């Protein structure tokens, strides 16, 4: 009976150690950027050895990949919270876009590092496909309830509409990354309104059946 408990304790300790390193990397990337943060810095802040960091994350890129995954987990949690509230589809879209703008103002270095994974995805089709599918699924969760409420057009398939909302989000994010002077406030607000307007019934004369 004691062995499973011991194994469980070891696993929990590993998870806590891993999280400490991710938290340290997040803080340092936010303060100094990726190039200004070394593995030694991350190890010192996390209270572990350099070898321990490499044991969990063989390179700084692996740390960034893990942070990107945690960012996607946070997006899922955010959408859970938005869906639990009595909001319109436009308000939920605005909530997702505003959350990124808010985080980009608080942690520009960190957000630029993590969102750089999108560019890296282009060189790894399998990874890009998996991440894009997960992102599109989250956008679909926002769009779908709006159909029953009459807030979302029905002349195009819902998955396609969700992809278009995601495309607006990613395009705005990429432009933000390329412009260091953009704090994201106006661009993400405008992009959210555009995406919501494009979903509204009566917009254009879609021929997207099938």
C-alpha positions in Angstrom: 0.0 0.0 0.0 2.9 2.4 0.7 4.6 2.1 -2.7 1.8 3.7 -4.8 1.7 6.6 -2.3 5.5 7.0 -2.5 5.3 7.1 -6.3 2.5 9.6 -6.2 4.6 11.8 -3.9 7.5 11.7 -6.3 5.4 12.6 -9.2 3.9 15.5 -7.3 7.4 16.7 -6.4 8.4 16.5 -10.0 5.4 18.6 -11.0 6.1 21.2 -8.4 9.7 21.4 -9.5 8.7 21.7 -13.1 6.2 24.5 -12.3 8.8 26.4 -10.3 11.1 26.4 -13.4 8.3 27.5 -15.6 7.3 30.3 -13.2 10.9 31.4 -13.1 11.2 31.4 -16.9 7.9 33.4 -17.2 9.1 36.0 -14.7 12.6 36.4 -16.3 11.3 36.5 -19.9 8.8 39.2 -18.8 11.6 41.2 -17.1 14.5 40.6 -19.4 13.2 39.0 -22.6 14.4 35.6 -23.8 17.8 36.7 -25.0 18.5 38.4 -21.7 17.6 35.3 -19.6 20.0 32.4 -19.2 19.4 28.8 -18.0 21.6 29.7 -15.0 19.3 32.6 -14.2 16.2 30.4 -14.4 17.8 27.7 -12.3 18.8 30.3 -9.6 15.4 31.8 -9.4 13.7 28.4 -9.3 16.1 27.2 -6.6 17.3 24.2 -8.6 20.6 23.3 -10.3 21.4 24.0 -13.9 21.5 20.3 -14.5 17.9 19.9 -13.2 16.7 22.5 -15.6 18.3 20.6 -18.5 16.8 17.4 -17.2 13.3 18.8 -17.6 14.0 21.2 -20.5 17.0 20.3 -22.7 16.9 23.8 -24.2 15.5 27.2 -23.8 13.2 26.5 -26.7 11.7 23.6 -24.8 10.9 26.0 -22.0 9.2 28.3 -24.4 7.2 25.4 -25.9 6.1 24.4 -22.4 5.1 28.0 -21.6 3.1 28.1 -24.9 1.2 25.0 -23.8 0.4 26.6 -20.4 -0.8 29.7 -22.3 -3.3 27.5 -24.2 -4.4 25.9 -21.0 -5.1 29.4 -19.6 -7.1 30.2 -22.8 -9.3 27.2 -22.1 -9.9 28.3 -18.5 -10.7 31.9 -19.7 -13.3 30.6 -22.2 -14.8 28.4 -19.4 -15.3 31.5 -17.4 -16.8 33.5 -20.3 -19.2 30.7 -21.1 -20.3 30.6 -17.4 -21.5 34.2 -17.7 -24.6 35.5 -19.4 -22.7 37.3 -22.2 -23.3 37.8 -25.9 -21.1 36.2 -28.5 -19.6 39.6 -29.2 -18.8 40.1 -25.5 -17.2 36.7 -25.3 -15.0 37.4 -28.3 -14.1 40.8 -26.8 -13.2 39.1 -23.6 -10.7 36.7 -25.3 -9.1 39.5 -27.3 -8.9 41.9 -24.4 -7.3 39.2 -22.2 -4.4 38.9 -24.6 -4.1 42.7 -24.9 -4.0 43.0 -21.1 -1.4 40.3 -20.7 0.7 41.8 -23.5 0.8 45.1 -21.6 1.7 43.5 -18.3 4.3 41.0 -19.7 5.4 42.2 -23.1 8.7 40.2 -23.1 7.1 37.0 -21.9 4.2 37.3 -24.4 6.4 38.0 -27.3 8.5 34.9 -26.4 5.5 32.6 -26.1 3.7 33.9 -29.1 6.9 33.4 -31.1 5.9 29.7 -31.1 3.3 30.5 -33.7 6.1 31.4 -36.2 8.0 28.3 -35.2 4.9 26.2 -35.9 5.2 27.0 -39.6 8.3 24.9 -39.8 6.7 21.9 -38.0 3.5 21.0 -39.8 2.5 18.2 -37.4 2.8 20.5 -34.3 1.1 23.4 -36.1 -1.8 21.2 -37.0 -2.3 20.0 -33.5 -2.0 23.4 -32.0 -4.3 25.0 -34.6 -6.9 22.3 -34.1 -6.9 22.9 -30.3 -7.2 26.7 -30.8 -10.0 26.4 -33.3 -11.9 24.1 -30.9 -11.7 26.8 -28.3 -13.0 29.5 -30.8 -15.8 27.1 -31.7 -16.9 26.9 -28.1 -17.4 30.7 -28.2 -19.2 30.8 -31.5 -21.6 27.8 -31.1 -23.8 29.1 -28.3 -24.5 32.2 -30.4 -26.4 30.3 -33.0 -29.3 29.4 -30.7 -29.4 33.0 -29.5 -29.6 34.3 -33.1 -26.3 36.1 -32.8 -24.3 34.1 -35.3 -24.9 33.7 -39.0 -25.8 30.3 -40.3 -24.8 30.6 -44.0 -21.4 29.2 -43.3 -20.4 26.1 -41.3 -19.7 26.8 -37.7 -16.2 25.3 -37.8 -15.3 27.7 -40.6 -16.6 30.7 -38.7 -14.6 29.6 -35.6 -11.5 29.4 -37.8 -12.1 32.9 -39.1 -12.3 34.3 -35.6 -9.1 32.5 -34.8 -7.5 33.8 -38.0 -8.3 37.4 -37.0 -6.9 36.8 -33.5 -3.6 35.3 -34.8 -3.2 37.9 -37.5 -3.6 40.7 -34.9 -1.2 38.9 -32.6 1.4 38.7 -35.4 1.1 42.4 -36.2 1.5 43.2 -32.5 4.7 41.1 -32.3 6.2 43.1 -35.3 5.4 46.5 -33.7 7.2 47.1 -30.4 5.3 50.4 -29.9 1.9 48.7 -30.1 0.6 47.9 -26.6 -2.3 45.9 -28.1 -5.1 47.9 -26.6 -6.6 49.5 -29.7 -5.6 46.8 -32.2 -7.1 43.9 -30.3 -10.3 45.9 -29.5 -10.8 46.8 -33.1 -10.0 43.2 -34.2 -12.6 41.8 -31.7 -15.3 44.1 -33.0 -14.5 43.2 -36.6 -14.7 39.5 -35.8 -18.0 39.9 -34.0 -19.4 42.0 -36.8 -18.4 39.3 -39.4 -20.3 36.7 -37.4 -23.5 38.6 -37.2 -26.5 37.4 -39.1 -27.2 39.3 -42.3 -23.5 40.1 -42.9 -22.8 39.8 -46.6 -24.3 37.1 -48.7 -22.4 34.0 -47.8 -22.3 30.9 -50.1 -20.5 28.7 -47.7 -22.9 25.8 -47.5 -21.4 22.3 -47.5 
